């Protein structure tokens, strides 16, 4: 016998709480469209651009500044200057 069948009143209470909290914290509606929403185009500073150049130390690129690589062919080119003495670690 399941715990839910032993305590139907508690199940109803928790169900009501779930929907109440979902509304309160704007977690509704629940749906299965996550993949469609993730792949949907969003406003971007990089929309329509085909060439991107960064210089200096890059620790991260905000999503709005980076090119979309979803369903796209791309090439990376990098100019590297190695000063002597140099210590490098390659994986």
N, C-alpha and C positions, 0 to 999 in steps of 0.2 A: 504494500500500500504506500502511495506517495505522500510526502509531507503536505503537498498542496491539497490533496483530497481530505486529509485529516484536519486542515485549517482553512476552509473555504472563506471564512470572514477575513482572515489575514490576507489571503490572496486578493480579495476584492479591495481591501484597504491599500495594499501595495500597488495594485493596478491603477487605482485612482491617483495615488501619489505620483506614480510614473508620468501619467499624462499631465497632471498639474505642474510638475516640475519642468516637463518638456515645454509646455506653453510659457511658463514663467521665464525660462532661460533661452527662449527662441530656438529650441531644438526640434521643432516640428515644422513642416510635416516630415515624417520618416518616409524615405523612398529608396529605390534601388538605382538611382541615376548618378551615383558618384562618378563612375568612369566618364559619363557624358559631360558632367560639369568640370571635371579635371581637364579634359581635352578641349573644351570650348575656348575659343580665342577670347582674350581679355584685353582691355586697353593697355597699350604699351608705348613707351618712348621709342622702342626699337622697331615698331611696325613699319614694314615697307623697306627697311634698310637691308643691304646685303653685305656690307663691309663694316667690320668693327675693329677698332684699334685701342689698346690699353697700353699705358706705359707706367713705369715705376712698379712699386710693390703692390700686388693685388692680393688681398686677403679674402675677397668675396665679391661677387657681382650681384647687386639687387636684381630681382626678377624682371622689373620693368626696364632695366638697362641691358639685359642680356638677350641675345637672339634666341628665338624658339628653335629647338632642335627636334621637336615632335614632327614626325613624318617628313623629315627634310634630309637632304644630303648636305654634308658640310666638310670643310677642310680646315685644319689648324695650321698656321705657319707661325714660327717663333724665331726671332733673332736673339741669339744668346752670346753674351760676352763673358769669357772666363778669364779672370785675372789670376796671375801666378803669385804666390802659391795658392792652389785651389784644393779644397777638400770637397769631394762629391760623394753622395750615396745614391745609388740607383737600385730600384727594386725591379 
